[in-house]
Amino acid sequence: MTKYIFVTGGVTSSLGKGIIAASLAKLLQSRGLKVTIQKFDPYINVDPGTLNPYEHGECFVTEDGAETDLDLGHYERFLNIFTSQANNVTTGRIYQTVINQEREGAYLGKTVQVIPHITDEIKRRMLLIGSTGKYDIVITEIGGTVGDIESLPFVEAVRQLQWEMEEEDCLVVHLTLIPYLKAAKELKTKPTQHSVKLMSENGVHPDIIVCRTERSLNMELRKKIALFCNVKTEAVIEAMDANSIYEVPLKMLQEGLDVIVLKKLHINGYSAPELGKWKEFLDKLKYPSAKVTIGLIGKYIELQDAYKSILESFVHAGAMNECKVQIVNVHSEFITDENVAEKLGNLDGLLVAPGFGKRGVEGKIVAVKYAREKKLPFFGICLGMQMAAIEFARNVLNLKDAHSTEMDENTSHPVIDLMEDQKAITTKGGTMRLGSYPCELKPGTMANAIYGQSLISERHRHRWEFNNAYLEQFEQAGMIASGKNPATGLVEIIELQNHPFFIGVQYHPELKSTVENPQPIFVSFIKAAREFSEKKALEKNPLLQNEMI
């Protein structure tokens, strides 16, 4: 029978419930158990697809085309397995389902209420993945903080499941904050006590308390938390701040989080944790032999979560190259012809990030031109690829007003145009080209060498595409389409000949990069950036040649 673990949070948001859930899942997976994670979000949006990145961070897209919470990216990166539409559920989706059923007459004239109708739908969704029989354990992260009004139906659903299930089939992990007061030089447990008390008033009793803290918890504090929160002392787990999220599973292993979970769920006969690859990755991450500086050109750089998967892909690729990747955020709105050399002159590589709308696009085009002319390793993703096409059309093909119809509907040279199947669409939510699509790679190209195969599959999230009416002009001038969708001819990859590394992709490769399988283009991009950095160093100081050899 599938067993269920619920991860809740208290005191404050952004404590890291997703990382704790993913770390616990990784430890259980490393012991031979089949584990998956799902996220229940309390906001009323049906999904994050229409949310501004400043509101919610990046929108993570799954293989089956679901626009989901960014925590699903953590789940995939840690577990090296795909998630799906079923792994992310919002209040909006719950209410939409219940209201649709009411309109169809499914409730036989009964008054539709939060209890039992909303909570029954929440419970059905919570148990849905487990009912497939594919997993030994399903971990469910409850978004928000205990005490939030919008979280109450989810907490009530967990209470009902705790009551309905056998004690060994359901477990609640509660993540709280133990703040350190510098003036008093003390760690304070009272916020945790209040958080657990509030949850208990709602009928949910945590089995394990994970304490996020800046300072180590001594045994006296652990006993105090255990006493006032009605758990065993061994069930009070310390979660110290870590230098990298990828260190958290090993810290939880040291704390015995997985062992107490297995004990409480009455799971016996499990194997010892196999974390060899994970530890090897961490060693490379901690002890790099080189360093590169990458410019991230975007319009949402004030919020790092807006580019979360890209930043994590750089971590994976850096470890593969035994190279520390230092990211320099450059706001595209403030790049001009006059200051571009000053802003980008110290970089070893340039990535132009995805986005929507016309704000900041001219700065991105200026940055692409600099990378093309200065032979700076360049990588463009989605809108970044489109900016590379526009820059090439304007400055190489001499089509001066070339643009995307997203930004200029009246351009006489729409090198980027709305996809044909998007032109009749008026609603925004869930209507883009979403999910995994195949891409055929041209033999002898950089893309083909990077992937080492002729057919790949990558995830998409876009409405505009490269206009194939201009493809012949582009290829004659040296910008080739090295990857296309085999069914539609959609240009998926463009690359510039006679350049050390200049590649743009219409899809989002960052969405499939994991610790165990870093994304190939990111790995090759960092390798090219390292070579560029070493070449610059040699030009400045030829005596370094002997050291590098």
C-alpha positions as CSV (number, residue, x, y, z in Angstrom):
1,M,0.0,0.0,0.0
2,T,1.2,3.5,-0.8
3,K,2.1,5.6,2.2
4,Y,1.7,9.4,2.4
5,I,3.8,12.1,3.9
6,F,2.5,15.7,4.2
7,V,4.9,18.6,4.5
8,T,3.5,21.8,6.0
9,G,5.1,25.0,7.0
10,G,4.8,27.5,9.9
11,V,6.0,30.9,11.2
12,T,6.9,32.3,7.8
13,S,6.9,31.5,4.1
14,S,10.0,30.7,2.0
15,L,11.5,28.5,4.7
16,G,12.3,25.8,2.1
17,K,9.4,23.2,2.3
18,G,10.1,22.2,-1.3
19,I,13.8,21.6,-0.6
20,I,13.0,19.6,2.6
21,A,10.4,17.6,0.7
22,A,12.8,16.9,-2.2
23,S,15.7,16.1,0.2
24,L,13.5,13.6,2.1
25,A,12.4,12.1,-1.2
26,K,16.0,11.8,-2.4
27,L,17.0,9.9,0.8
28,L,14.1,7.5,0.5
29,Q,14.7,7.0,-3.2
30,S,18.4,6.3,-2.4
31,R,17.2,3.4,-0.2
32,G,15.4,1.7,-3.1
33,L,11.9,3.1,-2.5
34,K,9.8,4.5,-5.4
35,V,8.9,8.1,-4.4
36,T,7.2,11.0,-6.0
37,I,6.3,14.5,-4.7
38,Q,3.3,16.8,-5.4
39,K,2.6,20.4,-4.5
40,F,-0.8,21.9,-3.4
41,D,-0.9,25.6,-3.8
42,P,-3.5,27.8,-2.0
43,Y,-3.9,30.5,-4.6
44,I,-7.0,30.8,-6.7
45,N,-5.2,30.9,-10.1
46,V,-5.8,27.7,-11.9
47,D,-2.1,27.4,-12.6
48,P,0.9,29.8,-12.5
49,G,0.9,30.2,-16.3
50,T,-0.6,33.7,-16.2
51,L,1.3,35.0,-13.2
52,N,4.0,37.6,-13.5
53,P,7.5,36.2,-12.6
54,Y,7.8,38.9,-10.0
55,E,4.7,37.5,-8.3
56,H,5.6,33.8,-8.3
57,G,9.0,33.2,-9.8
58,E,9.4,31.0,-12.8
59,C,6.7,28.9,-14.3
60,F,8.0,25.3,-14.5
61,V,6.7,23.3,-17.5
62,T,6.4,19.5,-17.3
63,E,6.7,16.9,-20.0
64,D,2.9,16.8,-20.5
65,G,2.7,20.6,-20.9
66,A,1.5,21.6,-17.4
67,E,2.4,25.1,-16.2
68,T,3.3,24.5,-12.6
69,D,5.0,25.8,-9.5
70,L,8.8,26.2,-9.5
71,D,9.1,23.6,-6.7
72,L,8.3,20.9,-9.2
73,G,11.7,21.9,-10.8
74,H,13.4,21.0,-7.5
75,Y,11.5,17.7,-7.4
76,E,12.8,16.7,-10.8
77,R,16.3,18.0,-10.2
78,F,16.7,16.0,-7.0
79,L,14.9,12.8,-8.0
80,N,15.9,12.7,-11.7
81,I,12.3,11.7,-12.6
82,F,9.6,13.6,-14.6
83,T,6.5,15.2,-12.9
84,S,3.2,15.9,-14.5
85,Q,-0.1,17.8,-14.4
86,A,-1.1,15.7,-11.4
87,N,1.9,16.8,-9.3
88,N,0.7,20.4,-8.9
89,V,-2.8,21.4,-7.8
90,T,-4.1,24.8,-6.9
91,T,-7.2,26.1,-5.0
92,G,-8.4,27.4,-8.4
93,R,-8.3,24.0,-10.0
94,I,-10.1,22.4,-7.0
95,Y,-12.9,25.0,-7.1
96,Q,-13.1,24.9,-10.9
97,T,-13.6,21.1,-10.8
98,V,-16.3,21.3,-8.0
99,I,-18.2,24.2,-9.7
100,N,-18.1,22.4,-13.0
101,Q,-19.6,19.3,-11.3
102,E,-22.2,21.3,-9.6
103,R,-23.3,22.8,-13.0
104,E,-23.6,19.3,-14.4
105,G,-25.8,18.3,-11.5
106,A,-23.4,15.9,-9.9
107,Y,-24.4,16.8,-6.3
108,L,-28.1,16.0,-6.8
109,G,-29.4,19.3,-5.6
110,K,-27.3,19.4,-2.4
111,T,-25.8,22.6,-1.1
112,V,-22.2,22.7,-2.2
113,Q,-19.9,23.5,0.8
114,V,-16.2,23.7,1.7
115,I,-16.8,20.6,3.8
116,P,-17.3,18.0,2.5
117,H,-17.2,18.9,-1.3
118,I,-14.1,21.0,-1.5
119,T,-12.1,18.9,1.0
120,D,-13.3,15.7,-0.7
121,E,-11.9,17.0,-4.0
122,I,-8.6,17.9,-2.3
123,K,-8.4,14.4,-0.8
124,R,-9.1,12.8,-4.1
125,R,-6.3,14.8,-5.7
126,M,-3.9,14.0,-2.8
127,L,-4.5,10.3,-3.3
128,L,-4.7,10.3,-7.1
129,I,-1.0,9.6,-7.8
130,G,-0.7,7.0,-5.1
131,S,-3.8,5.1,-6.4
132,T,-1.8,4.2,-9.6
133,G,0.3,1.7,-7.6
134,K,3.5,3.1,-9.1
135,Y,4.9,4.5,-5.8
136,D,5.7,3.3,-2.4
137,I,5.6,6.8,-0.9
138,V,3.9,10.0,-2.1
139,I,5.1,13.2,-0.5
140,T,2.7,16.2,-0.6
141,E,3.9,19.7,0.1
142,I,1.2,22.1,1.3
143,G,2.0,25.6,0.0
144,G,1.6,28.7,2.2
145,T,1.8,28.8,6.0
146,V,-0.4,27.2,8.7
147,G,-2.8,29.9,9.8
148,D,-3.3,31.4,6.3
149,I,-7.1,31.6,5.6
150,E,-6.5,30.2,2.1
151,S,-4.6,27.1,3.5
152,L,-7.4,26.0,5.8
153,P,-9.2,23.6,3.4
154,F,-5.9,21.8,2.7
155,V,-5.1,21.5,6.4
156,E,-8.6,20.2,7.0
157,A,-8.2,17.6,4.2
158,V,-4.9,16.4,5.8
159,R,-6.8,16.2,9.2
160,Q,-9.4,14.0,7.6
161,L,-6.8,11.8,6.0
162,Q,-5.0,11.4,9.3
163,W,-8.2,10.2,10.8
164,E,-9.2,8.0,7.9
165,M,-5.9,6.2,7.4
166,E,-4.0,3.8,9.6
167,E,-1.4,5.5,11.7
168,E,1.5,3.9,9.9
169,D,0.2,5.0,6.4
170,C,0.1,8.7,7.0
171,L,2.7,11.1,8.4
172,V,3.0,14.9,8.8
173,V,6.3,16.8,8.7
174,H,6.1,20.4,9.9
175,L,8.8,22.9,9.0
176,T,9.2,25.9,11.3
177,L,11.7,28.7,12.1
178,I,13.9,28.9,15.2
179,P,15.0,32.5,15.1
180,Y,18.2,33.7,16.7
181,L,18.0,37.0,18.6
182,K,21.5,38.6,18.4
183,A,20.8,41.0,21.2
184,A,19.9,38.2,23.6
185,K,22.2,35.7,22.0
186,E,19.5,33.1,22.1
187,L,17.6,30.8,19.8
188,K,13.9,31.2,20.4
189,T,11.4,28.2,20.3
190,K,8.2,30.2,20.9
191,P,7.3,30.8,17.2
192,T,7.6,27.0,16.6
193,Q,5.4,26.3,19.7
194,H,2.8,28.7,18.5
195,S,2.9,27.3,15.0
196,V,2.4,23.7,16.2
197,K,-0.3,24.9,18.6
198,L,-2.2,26.6,15.8
199,M,-2.0,23.5,13.6
200,S,-3.1,21.3,16.5
201,E,-6.2,23.6,17.0
202,N,-7.0,22.7,13.3
203,G,-6.8,19.0,14.2
204,V,-3.5,18.2,12.6
205,H,-0.7,16.9,14.8
206,P,2.8,16.8,13.4
207,D,4.8,13.6,13.7
208,I,8.2,15.3,12.9
209,I,9.3,18.9,13.3
210,V,12.0,20.2,11.1
211,C,13.6,23.4,12.5
212,R,15.1,25.9,10.1
213,T,17.9,27.7,12.0
214,E,21.0,29.7,11.7
215,R,22.6,28.2,14.8
216,S,22.9,24.6,15.9
217,L,20.2,23.3,18.3
218,N,21.5,21.8,21.5
219,M,19.8,18.8,23.2
220,E,18.1,21.0,25.8
221,L,16.4,23.0,23.0
222,R,15.4,19.8,21.2
223,K,13.8,18.4,24.3
224,K,12.0,21.7,25.0
225,I,10.5,21.7,21.4
226,A,9.6,18.0,21.8
227,L,7.9,18.5,25.1
228,F,5.8,21.5,24.1
229,C,5.0,20.2,20.6
230,N,4.1,16.7,21.7
231,V,6.7,14.8,19.6
232,K,9.6,12.5,20.5
233,T,13.0,14.2,20.9
234,E,14.4,12.2,18.0
235,A,11.6,13.7,15.8
236,V,13.0,17.2,16.2
237,I,15.2,17.7,13.2
238,E,17.8,20.5,12.8
239,A,17.9,22.1,9.3
240,M,20.8,24.5,9.4
241,D,21.4,27.0,6.6
242,A,23.5,25.3,3.9
243,N,25.8,26.8,1.2
244,S,24.0,24.9,-1.5
245,I,20.5,23.3,-1.6
246,Y,22.2,20.2,-2.8
247,E,23.9,19.8,0.6
248,V,20.5,19.5,2.3
249,P,19.9,15.8,1.6
250,L,23.2,14.9,3.3
251,K,22.4,17.2,6.3
252,M,19.0,15.5,6.6
253,L,20.8,12.1,6.4
254,Q,23.1,13.1,9.3
255,E,20.0,14.1,11.3
256,G,18.3,10.8,10.6
257,L,15.2,12.3,9.0
258,D,14.8,9.3,6.6
259,V,15.3,6.8,9.4
260,I,12.6,8.2,11.6
261,V,10.2,8.5,8.7
262,L,10.7,4.8,7.8
263,K,10.3,3.9,11.5
264,K,7.0,5.8,11.8
265,L,5.7,4.4,8.5
266,H,6.6,0.8,9.6
267,I,8.7,0.3,6.5
268,N,11.3,-2.5,7.0
269,G,13.9,-4.2,4.9
270,Y,15.1,-1.1,3.1
271,S,18.7,-0.9,1.8
272,A,21.5,1.5,2.9
273,P,21.4,4.9,1.1
274,E,23.2,4.9,-2.3
275,L,24.4,8.5,-2.7
276,G,27.7,8.0,-4.5
277,K,26.8,10.2,-7.6
278,W,25.3,12.9,-5.4
279,K,28.5,13.1,-3.3
280,E,30.7,13.1,-6.4
281,F,28.6,16.0,-7.7
282,L,29.0,17.9,-4.4
283,D,32.8,17.4,-4.4
284,K,33.1,18.9,-7.9
285,L,30.8,21.8,-6.8
286,K,32.8,22.5,-3.7
287,Y,36.3,22.2,-5.2
288,P,36.3,23.8,-8.7
289,S,39.5,24.1,-10.7
290,A,38.5,27.2,-12.6
291,K,36.0,30.1,-12.6
292,V,33.9,31.7,-15.3
293,T,31.8,34.8,-15.3
294,I,28.5,34.5,-17.2
295,G,26.2,37.5,-17.9
296,L,22.5,36.7,-17.5
297,I,20.6,39.3,-19.5
298,G,17.0,39.5,-18.5
299,K,14.1,41.7,-17.4
300,Y,13.2,40.1,-14.1
301,I,16.7,39.9,-12.5
302,E,15.5,41.6,-9.3
303,L,13.9,38.2,-8.4
304,Q,16.3,35.3,-8.7
305,D,13.4,32.8,-8.6
306,A,12.3,34.2,-12.0
307,Y,15.2,32.3,-13.6
308,K,15.5,29.4,-11.0
309,S,15.9,26.5,-13.5
310,I,18.5,28.5,-15.5
311,L,20.6,29.2,-12.4
312,E,20.4,25.6,-11.2
313,S,21.4,24.4,-14.7
314,F,24.5,26.5,-14.4
315,V,25.3,24.8,-11.1
316,H,25.0,21.4,-12.7
317,A,27.0,22.4,-15.8
318,G,29.7,24.1,-13.7
319,A,30.2,20.9,-11.6
320,M,30.5,18.9,-14.8
321,N,33.3,21.2,-16.0
322,E,34.8,21.5,-12.5
323,C,34.3,25.2,-12.8
324,K,32.7,27.8,-10.5
325,V,30.0,29.7,-12.5
326,Q,29.7,33.3,-11.3
327,I,26.5,34.9,-12.5
328,V,26.4,38.7,-13.3
329,N,22.8,39.9,-13.6
330,V,22.4,42.6,-16.3
331,H,19.1,44.3,-16.7
332,S,18.3,44.5,-20.4
333,E,16.5,47.8,-20.1
334,F,19.7,49.6,-19.3
335,I,21.9,48.2,-22.1
336,T,22.7,50.7,-24.9
337,D,25.2,50.9,-27.7
338,E,27.2,53.4,-25.6
339,N,27.6,51.3,-22.5
340,V,27.4,47.7,-23.8
341,A,31.2,47.2,-23.8
342,E,31.4,48.5,-20.2
343,K,28.6,46.2,-19.0
344,L,29.7,43.0,-20.9
345,G,33.4,43.5,-21.4
346,N,34.5,41.4,-18.4
347,L,32.2,38.4,-19.2
348,D,33.3,34.9,-20.3
349,G,29.8,34.1,-21.7
350,L,26.4,35.6,-22.3
351,L,23.0,34.1,-21.8
352,V,19.9,36.0,-23.0
353,A,17.0,34.7,-21.0
354,P,13.3,34.0,-21.9
355,G,10.5,36.5,-21.3
356,F,7.5,38.1,-22.8
357,G,6.6,41.7,-23.9
358,K,8.6,44.4,-25.5
359,R,10.2,45.9,-22.3
360,G,14.0,45.6,-22.5
361,V,14.2,43.8,-25.9
362,E,16.3,46.5,-27.6
363,G,18.9,46.1,-24.8
364,K,18.9,42.4,-25.5
365,I,19.5,42.9,-29.2
366,V,22.4,45.2,-28.4
367,A,23.9,42.6,-26.1
368,V,23.5,39.9,-28.8
369,K,25.3,42.1,-31.3
370,Y,28.2,42.5,-28.9
371,A,28.5,38.8,-28.4
372,R,28.4,38.0,-32.1
373,E,31.0,40.6,-33.0
374,K,33.4,40.0,-30.1
375,K,33.2,36.2,-30.4
376,L,31.9,36.0,-26.9
377,P,30.2,32.6,-26.2
378,F,26.5,33.2,-26.5
379,F,23.4,31.2,-25.6
380,G,19.9,32.4,-26.2
381,I,16.8,30.7,-24.8
382,C,13.3,31.1,-26.3
383,L,13.0,35.0,-26.5
384,G,16.8,35.0,-26.4
385,M,16.9,33.0,-29.6
386,Q,14.4,35.3,-31.2
387,M,16.5,38.3,-30.2
388,A,19.5,36.7,-31.9
389,A,17.5,36.2,-35.1
390,I,16.3,39.8,-35.0
391,E,19.8,41.2,-34.4
392,F,21.2,39.1,-37.3
393,A,18.4,40.2,-39.6
394,R,19.0,43.9,-38.8
395,N,22.8,44.0,-38.8
396,V,23.9,41.2,-41.2
397,L,21.0,40.9,-43.6
398,N,20.5,44.7,-43.5
399,L,16.7,44.3,-42.8
400,K,16.7,47.4,-40.6
401,D,13.2,47.3,-39.1
402,A,13.2,43.5,-38.6
403,H,11.4,42.5,-35.5
404,S,8.9,40.2,-33.8
405,T,5.2,40.8,-34.3
406,E,4.9,40.3,-30.5
407,M,6.6,43.7,-30.2
408,D,5.8,45.4,-33.5
409,E,2.7,44.1,-35.4
410,N,3.5,46.5,-38.3
411,T,7.1,45.5,-39.0
412,S,7.8,45.0,-42.7
413,H,10.2,42.1,-41.8
414,P,8.6,39.8,-39.2
415,V,11.5,37.4,-38.8
416,I,9.7,36.3,-35.7
417,D,5.9,35.7,-36.1
418,L,3.0,34.3,-34.2
419,M,2.6,30.6,-34.7
420,E,-0.3,29.7,-37.1
421,D,-2.2,27.7,-34.6
422,Q,-2.0,30.6,-32.1
423,K,-3.6,33.2,-34.2
424,A,-7.2,32.2,-33.4
425,I,-6.5,31.9,-29.6
426,T,-8.0,34.6,-27.3
427,T,-7.7,33.1,-23.9
428,K,-4.3,33.2,-22.2
429,G,-4.2,30.4,-19.6
430,G,-2.7,27.1,-20.8
431,T,-2.9,27.9,-24.5
432,M,0.7,28.4,-25.5
433,R,2.7,25.7,-27.2
434,L,3.5,23.7,-24.1
435,G,5.3,20.5,-23.1
436,S,7.7,18.2,-24.8
437,Y,8.2,18.1,-28.6
438,P,10.7,16.3,-30.8
439,C,13.6,18.1,-32.6
440,E,15.6,16.7,-35.4
441,L,19.3,17.8,-35.5
442,K,21.2,18.5,-38.7
443,P,24.3,16.3,-39.1
444,G,27.7,18.1,-38.8
445,T,26.3,21.0,-36.7
446,M,27.3,22.2,-33.2
447,A,23.9,21.1,-31.9
448,N,24.4,17.6,-33.2
449,A,27.8,17.4,-31.7
450,I,26.5,18.7,-28.3
451,Y,23.7,16.2,-28.0
452,G,25.5,13.3,-29.8
453,Q,22.3,12.1,-31.4
454,S,20.1,13.1,-34.3
455,L,16.7,13.2,-32.5
456,I,16.0,14.9,-29.2
457,S,13.0,16.0,-27.2
458,E,12.8,19.2,-25.2
459,R,10.1,21.3,-23.5
460,H,8.4,24.4,-24.9
461,R,6.5,27.4,-23.7
462,H,6.0,30.0,-26.4
463,R,3.5,31.5,-28.9
464,W,5.9,33.1,-31.4
465,E,8.4,31.3,-33.7
466,F,11.1,31.9,-36.3
467,N,9.5,32.9,-39.7
468,N,10.7,30.2,-42.2
469,A,10.1,32.7,-45.1
470,Y,13.5,34.2,-44.0
471,L,15.3,30.9,-43.4
472,E,17.1,30.8,-46.8
473,Q,18.5,34.3,-46.3
474,F,19.7,33.5,-42.9
475,E,21.5,30.3,-43.9
476,Q,23.2,31.9,-46.9
477,A,24.6,34.5,-44.6
478,G,25.9,32.0,-42.0
479,M,23.1,31.6,-39.5
480,I,21.8,28.0,-39.9
481,A,18.8,26.1,-38.6
482,S,20.5,23.2,-36.9
483,G,17.4,21.8,-35.3
484,K,13.8,21.6,-36.6
485,N,10.6,19.9,-35.5
486,P,10.2,17.0,-37.9
487,A,6.5,17.3,-38.3
488,T,6.0,21.1,-38.7
489,G,9.4,22.4,-39.8
490,L,9.5,24.8,-36.9
491,V,13.0,26.1,-36.3
492,E,14.1,24.9,-32.9
493,I,17.8,25.7,-32.9
494,I,19.8,28.4,-34.7
495,E,23.6,28.6,-34.6
496,L,26.2,30.9,-36.1
497,Q,29.0,29.5,-38.2
498,N,32.5,30.8,-37.8
499,H,31.9,31.6,-34.1
500,P,33.3,29.7,-31.2
501,F,29.9,29.2,-29.5
502,F,26.8,31.0,-30.7
503,I,23.5,29.1,-30.3
504,G,19.9,29.9,-29.7
505,V,17.1,27.5,-28.9
506,Q,13.3,28.0,-29.1
507,Y,12.7,25.5,-26.3
508,H,13.6,25.6,-22.6
509,P,16.6,23.2,-22.1
510,E,16.9,24.4,-18.4
511,L,13.7,22.5,-17.5
512,K,15.3,19.1,-18.0
513,S,18.7,19.6,-16.3
514,T,19.2,17.5,-13.2
515,V,22.1,16.7,-10.9
516,E,22.6,13.3,-12.4
517,N,22.0,14.4,-16.0
518,P,23.1,18.0,-16.6
519,Q,21.7,19.6,-19.8
520,P,24.2,19.2,-22.7
521,I,23.9,22.7,-24.1
522,F,24.6,24.3,-20.7
523,V,27.6,21.9,-20.2
524,S,29.0,22.8,-23.6
525,F,28.3,26.6,-23.0
526,I,30.3,26.6,-19.8
527,K,33.1,24.6,-21.5
528,A,33.2,27.3,-24.2
529,A,33.2,30.1,-21.6
530,R,36.1,28.4,-19.7
531,E,38.1,28.2,-23.0
532,F,37.3,31.9,-23.7
533,S,38.4,32.8,-20.2
534,E,41.7,30.9,-20.5
535,K,42.3,32.5,-23.9
536,K,41.8,36.0,-22.4
537,A,44.1,35.2,-19.6
538,L,46.9,34.0,-22.0
539,E,46.5,37.2,-24.1
540,K,47.1,39.3,-21.0
541,N,49.9,37.2,-19.7
542,P,51.6,34.7,-22.1
543,L,53.6,33.3,-19.2
544,L,50.5,31.5,-18.0
545,Q,50.9,29.0,-20.9
546,N,53.2,26.8,-19.0
547,E,50.9,26.7,-15.9
548,M,47.9,25.7,-18.0
549,I,49.8,22.9,-19.7
